[in-house]
Amino acid sequence: MALFGSKEKTSLAKKTVRPTVVRTQNVAKELQSIAKSYQSKLDFLDFNILEVNTYSRMGDAAKETEWEEVEQENLYELDDKTALLNPLFQIKQTYEIEIFSPSKDMRTPCKDLKTAVGANASKCKVYLSIAAGSKLEYVKTLEDDLKTLIKKKKVRAGILIGIFDEMINDAVSKISAQARVEDGIEYEKAKTILIAEGIEPTATTNDEIILHYENSTDVDENAKVDYSSRGFIQSVKEGELLIEYVKAKQGLPGRNCRGEFMQPKEPVVTNEITFEVDSNIRVSEDEDSIKYYAKENGYIVFEDNLYTIKTDIDVGEISFKTTGSINSGVDSDVNISVKETDAVKDAIGTGMSVEVSEIDIDGNVGSNAKVTALKATIGGQTHGSAIIKADDLDINVHKGKAYGKSIKITRLEHGEVEGDSINISQALGGTIKGKDVTIGICSSHVKVTASMKIEIGKLQGSENIFIIDPLVQKSEQEKLNENTGDIKELTESVDDLFREVSKYTQMIKEGTSAFQEIKKRLMHYKKNGVKMPASFVKKYKQFTGMQDKLKELQESYRIKKDQLDLHLNKTSSFQDNILEARVINRDRWKGYNEIKFKLVDPPIELVYKPEEGSKDMIFGLVEVEEGEFMIKAMSE
């Protein structure tokens, strides 16, 4: 039964539709109706456009007026925007078409051209899409065939023909010309051609307030969400756009390629400005918007219906429960004072990150907390896993890691310190790296590395190591590494050039006598007006070419050699000041301690162990013989 039903369905689908002429405004609907009445598939129907009638009128909701036919030769008059943008103006088309079932022997123009007509959402732009793999053969009637194909596609889609489509003639002319010149076209890629363009309406704009300062931080969609950063303060920069009020604006009307008038919606006003701003926010207004810009760095505050910018802020604590992390940037001019002083609580809580221009912390900095500023003061203590970075840094009790330029610490308890000028009142173990380091009271297990000076006021313990290293600062080590790389590259280049110079020198030496003989013969030929043999001229040019190449190589060798010597001397310059560096202990030496000086060139380390009870205070490096150094007690 299923098989019989399938045969019956196929038979019905192929039922012939006799040529039928109808007048309609909706071609697609008429085709469906005929297909249904004949119990035929829509795909097996075709039609010809016999006549197109275009009508227009000025309509009125209260009074209907008669439609007037527009003659074919006057259709161009409908392109008048004044009429088209008049909401009372109406256009319609009626089509007389002949619907039929195409026969096998009927000519099928552009049969291998797979096309479709599509439009944008407003139907103001209509496109002909040609599918990839389509083929088009050239025939004399190709332009007319293409125009007919496009018209049929348009009317099926409800698109007016002869209006808004003045570009069609040019489009089909180009396709036909290409097919004629290339003896056909095969579309390897899909192609889209504009075949009609109405008047696109301008959308209505509703009023809106955009708080740009809330979205000023770039967010990486793939980054892990940091729930500790909740934007407790919104930092702003001078000149930054903070707030924008977009004014409501009526859109402009349009008319699409179906002839439909498109009236824009009325704007909705729901966000009228009710707030005020103070003098540190600049206001700029034009016909589209009102914009508010920061006149200085700081953070934006909205209080009592007033927006302002402040730089100072006081908080009790910075923690996950209260503020979350605060990251306004070291150049934000934001200064924070954290007032929590309870010894068993953290002023900066566990895992918190703070980055501001200045911060004054009365209490403690908790585990895994990170503080970054230009200037920072910590009245409590830092946890062993805390990291503090500030150009100007003052810490009471330090157990974590501190980085800066000028660092002052009251008591170091096995923490790490790295900076330029470092002053520590009391060191109870820890690692210190800097240019100049001063320690008031030094206990045991302290490792100090400096490039210029280490000074101890009072030595109370032992097992301390005091190192003078010109490369203690990362920038200097990076410069040395770069210089070392340059030396390696230049050495290889100099060696290669030396081999090339030697090779060409030997070649010229071996060929000089033959060259002189050739030169003499050529002079003779020239003097007697005899044509010079090509082989002699070639050998002469080869030899002079080798001489020029040798000069070029010698000059390159000289330049590279000078550069190498310069970099070799630069290596020695990294330790130029090491003879002026000092390790000073203003107290007697106690227990086991070491003094070390690290040379860059040659790369050796000298060690001196002061005897217990020794009163020698100042130690430096002296060159006893050329290239031979030792650590000695000095007067200054």
ABEGO torsion letter per residue (X at the ends): XAAAAAAAAAAAAABBBBBBBBBBABAAAAAAAAAAAAGBBAAABBBBBABBBBBBBBBBAABBBBBBBBBAAAAAAAABAAAAABAABBBBBBBBBBBBBBBAABBBBGAABBBBBBBBAAGABBBBBBBBGBBBBBBAAAAAAAAAAAAAAAAAAGBBBGBGAAAAAAAAAAAAAAAAAAGEBBBABBBBBBABBBBBBBBBBBBBBBBAAAAABBBBAABBBBAABAGABBBBBBGBBABBBBBBBBBBBBBBAAGBBBBBBBBBBAABBABBBBAABBBBBBAABBBBBBABBEBBBBBGGBBBBBABBBBABBBAABAEBBBAEAAAGBBBBBABABAABBABBBGBBBBBABBBBABBBBBGBBBBBABBBBABBBBAABBBBBABBBBABBABBBBBABBBBABBBGBBBBBABBBBABBBEEBBBBABBBBABBBBGBBBBBAABBBBABBABBGBBBBBBAAABAAAAAAAAAAAAAAAAAAAAAAAAAAAAAAAAAAAAAAAAAAAAAAAAAAAAAAAGBBBBAAAAAAAAAAAAAAAAAAAAAAAAAAAAAAAAAAAAAAAAAAAAAAABBBBBABBBBEBBBBBBBBAOBBBBBBBBBBBGBABABBBBBBABBGBBBBBBBAX
